């Protein structure tokens, strides 16, 4: 089966970065998601709260990117007329490393995806949301750095694979 990636419609792919808000805080129902930056530690932090209570804190965003090392947004990934929260952080490495977390917020707060469980993390390709089988549930498409420095190749010459991760089974 041939899958065309790119564009912005269901089935062809949406760049994950298009989901992110261009603000330091976001409200969704009883939730507030915010990002801050500690200049002394050079660390960008994402905090997820519900009714004022901290539910999760992500502090993997580092380096010179400042607060921009952390991004977040809402998107209806599971196709059930509600949105899921996507959080991305970059560690500041030259071709490494991005981390993603996806939370379902209703009916309960729960983590449904954590990228460090998979061989993905580089900033080398586009991260996409694609409804491959057109069932209303999106799949995640990430570049994999699994073959970085394969057979002594420079990172820029290494084979770049795409990994398709279904959210239907999470």
KEKE-467052 format. One line per field, with one value per residue (C-alpha): residue in one letter; x, y, z. Coordinates in steps of 0.001 Angstrom, whole numbers, plus 500000, padded with zeros to 6 digits. Example, Ala and Ser with C-alpha at 12.3 -4.5 7.8 and 13.67 -1.06 7.14 Angstrom:
minu c(A, S) $
xx c(512300, 513670) $
yy c(495500, 498940) $
zz c(507800, 507140) $
END
This chain:
minu c(X, X, X, X, X, X, X, X, X, X, X, X, X, X, X, X, X, X, X, X, X, X, X, X, X, X, X, X, X, X, X, X, X, X, X, X, X, X, X, X, X, X, X, X, X, X, X, X, X, X, X, X, X, X, X, X, X, X, X, X, X, X, X, X, X, X, X, X, X, X, X, X, X, X, X, X, X, X, X, X, X, X, X, X, X, X, X, X, X, X, X, X, X, X, X, X, X, X, X, X, X, X, X, X, X, X, X, X, X, X, X, X, X, X, X, X, X, X, X, X, X, X, X, X, X, X, X, X, X, X, X, X, X, X, X, X, X, X, X, X, X, X, X, X, X, X, X, X, X, X, X, X, X, X, X, X, X, X, X, X, X, X, X, X, X, X, X, X, X, X) $
xx c(500000, 501336, 500778, 501219, 502342, 502172, 499430, 496830, 493711, 492652, 494440, 497350, 498874, 499055, 502384, 502375, 503766, 500545, 498643, 500699, 499421, 501529, 501083, 502565, 499284, 496186, 492860, 490572, 487677, 489076, 492634, 495377, 498566, 501448, 505114, 507799, 511529, 514208, 517107, 519587, 518984, 518326, 515248, 511801, 509025, 505466, 502965, 499517, 496956, 493320, 491378, 494702, 496236, 499459, 498921, 502120, 505333, 507714, 511159, 513041, 513185, 516725, 519267, 519354, 515843, 514493, 510793, 510439, 511933, 508417, 505296, 501770, 498380, 495034, 493816, 491079, 493346, 490899, 487924, 485469, 484495, 487018, 490599, 493809, 496766, 500098, 503262, 506641, 509996, 513430, 516554, 518688, 520993, 522111, 520057, 518575, 516270, 512549, 510160, 506375, 503595, 499930, 497193, 493533, 491903, 488340, 486666, 489897, 493378, 495595, 498820, 498171, 501553, 505113, 507770, 510715, 509208, 510021, 513167, 512175, 513473, 515457, 514543, 515440, 512075, 508524, 506301, 502863, 499326, 497750, 494412, 495772, 492712, 490231, 488490, 488666, 491515, 494907, 498176, 501467, 504272, 507751, 511222, 513427, 517083, 517456, 520073, 522031, 525716, 524792, 527882, 530008, 527955, 527694, 524350, 523299, 523840, 522185, 519027, 515940, 512931, 509401, 507587, 503788, 502243, 498505, 496604, 493640, 495149, 496451) $
yy c(500000, 503438, 506178, 509780, 512044, 515818, 518335, 518929, 516892, 513717, 510771, 512763, 514115, 517129, 518373, 518020, 521539, 522888, 521662, 523721, 526983, 530104, 531045, 530246, 528967, 527143, 526388, 523496, 522803, 522479, 522126, 524714, 523907, 526356, 526670, 528620, 529114, 529062, 531084, 529911, 526250, 526981, 524783, 525061, 523419, 522359, 522046, 520472, 521411, 520523, 522748, 524185, 520793, 519811, 516547, 516421, 518358, 517991, 519520, 518007, 521286, 522626, 524718, 527992, 527714, 529144, 528789, 527673, 524284, 523412, 523263, 522029, 521966, 520214, 517995, 515387, 512372, 509686, 510935, 511038, 514727, 515575, 516729, 515238, 517241, 516925, 518145, 518291, 519254, 519546, 518801, 521224, 518770, 519437, 516570, 515220, 514888, 515559, 513994, 513814, 513013, 512705, 512838, 512022, 514554, 513219, 511338, 510869, 512328, 509605, 509347, 507554, 508024, 508588, 508798, 507572, 504070, 504028, 504539, 508068, 511383, 513100, 516384, 515091, 514597, 515784, 514446, 513880, 512999, 510788, 508992, 506168, 503938, 506865, 505629, 509011, 507894, 509364, 507480, 509122, 509162, 509913, 509724, 507173, 507677, 503938, 503716, 506822, 506286, 502988, 501257, 504281, 506756, 510361, 511142, 513191, 510151, 507535, 505766, 507591, 505409, 506425, 504713, 504539, 504299, 503664, 505326, 502997, 500324, 502473) $
zz c(500000, 499084, 501646, 500619, 503429, 503556, 503043, 505702, 505081, 506855, 505300, 503897, 507084, 509300, 510617, 514375, 514725, 513155, 516220, 518695, 520112, 519831, 523485, 526876, 528310, 527161, 528857, 528004, 530344, 533877, 532501, 532236, 530381, 530665, 529862, 531669, 531297, 533986, 532544, 535209, 534425, 530731, 531062, 529537, 531579, 530724, 533563, 533262, 535906, 536492, 538858, 540095, 540960, 539139, 537238, 535188, 534776, 531844, 532165, 529222, 527272, 527461, 525657, 523839, 522397, 525652, 526227, 522593, 523564, 524761, 522591, 523213, 521600, 521387, 518578, 518198, 517674, 518780, 516778, 519674, 519551, 522215, 522004, 523289, 524582, 522765, 524529, 522758, 524197, 522622, 524650, 522660, 520887, 517333, 515858, 519031, 520887, 520880, 523349, 522967, 525409, 524485, 527098, 526888, 529206, 529426, 530976, 532986, 532710, 531284, 529341, 526039, 524325, 525490, 522775, 524809, 524629, 520891, 518753, 517777, 518984, 516312, 514748, 511315, 509711, 510014, 512735, 511301, 512263, 509596, 509461, 507331, 507357, 507414, 510579, 512330, 514607, 513752, 513562, 514511, 511968, 513257, 511818, 513501, 514315, 514894, 512122, 513138, 512279, 510587, 509156, 510093, 508045, 509166, 510792, 507763, 505515, 507714, 506490, 507732, 508426, 509277, 512112, 512082, 515555, 515833, 518684, 518268, 520455, 523302) $
END
